[in-house]
Amino acid sequence: MFHLTRRFHSSLPLAWLVAGFLDSLILMALPAIAVLAYLFRRHRRIIGLVGTAPWASLGFARHVMVDDLVRLAAWTALSPLVFLIGHQMRVVLIGS
């Protein structure tokens, strides 16, 4: 469950590069929104396990959520640069 978010975060730059190559601003927002929806769902699941799973607690759920949100915010702050690199690749390769 927790290793999956690292894979999501590492795939975000590739998605933004493709969005830049396709010249679509809507595609630039979709990966971050999808990861945010997954994080919220996972947070609700961890909170639902409080009291039944030995590792689940409210403090743990908050720690995991804040850590992942900060990581997502940092990646999202880099998204315009990656998008522009993809757009420049389109201009160089296609010419328009």
N, C-alpha and C positions, 0 to 999 in steps of 0.2 A: 504494500500500500504506500509506503513512504519512499520507496525507490522509484516508483512510477512518476512522482512529481519531478524528480531530477531529470528523467527522460523527457517529460513534457517541456521543462524549462530549457533543456538543451536543443529541442527541436524548434523553439520559437524563432531564433534568427534565420533558420532555413525557410520557415514559412513567410517571414517578412521579406526575405530576399526574393522568393517566388512572387509575392504580392507586388514588389517593386518591378520585377521583370514583366509581370502582366499589367502593370500600371493601373492597379485597382486599390484605391484607398479603403474600400469596404473590406477587402481581404486582409488589410493590415490590422484591422481591429478584431476580426473574428478569432484568431488563435488565442489572444489574451482573454477574450470573453469566455471562450471555451474552457481555458485553464481555470479562470476565476469561478466558473460554475462548478467545475470538478472539485476545487478546493472547498467551496461552500458545502457541497454535498458530503464530502469526506469529513468536514468539521461537524456537521449534523450527525453523521454516523458515529464519530468518536464520542460526542456528547451522549448519544443514545446508549452507548456501551458503558457509561459511567455506572458503576455499581455491579456490573456483571463481569467485565473483563478485568484481570488483575492490573493491567498497565494503563487502563483508561481513567483519567481524572480530569476535572475541569481545568486545572493548571496545565496539564499536559496538552489538552485540546487547544487552549489559548496559545501556548508556546508554539505548537506546530503551525497553527493558523497564522500567527504573526510572522514567524520565520518564513513561511511560504509566501505571504503577502509582500514582505520586504523584498524577497528574491524576485517575485513577479514584477514589482514596481521598478526594480533596477533594470531588469531585462526590457521592460516596456519603455523606459527612458532611452534606451539605445535603439529602439525600433525605427525612429526616423532616419538614423544614419544607415542602418541596414537596408531600409526601403530605398533610400537614395542610391545606394550602391547597386541594388537590383535594377533600378530605373536607368542608371548609367550603363549597365550591361546591356539593357534593351536598346538604348540609343546607339551604342557602339556596334552591336550585332545586327540589329534590324534597320537602324537608321531613322526611326521615327518615334 
